[in-house]
Amino acid sequence: MLDAYQRVQALSATPRALEYRLISEVTHQLIEARDQGWQGVELMQPLHQNRRLWSTLAVLCASPGNKLPSDLRASIISLSLWVDRHTSDVMRRRDSIDALISVNTAIMEGLSSEPSL
């Protein structure tokens, strides 16, 4: 029964809501990793998921059929490149995970606001 409900919910959700939910899930993983003090191998999974999320967003923004404004697509692609570099710094313990959490949170805030018409 729960599976059926989740399938219907996924089919009826807007793309914006799906993006929000996905970014939220990944961000919660990053927050848990930070709050639990994960390092090394434990930290790699949430970092990998976040990097994968941003890589996917960049690929979607680079697709010819993408309907987002070109400046927004370019900004998302730039953020994806930054996330990739910053993730490497976090993995090498040169920087903290906080900036990744902040970027994701800012994107979630944007997705949760009403789109301008």
Order of alpha helices (4+ residues) and beta strands (2+ residues): alpha-alpha-alpha-alpha-alpha
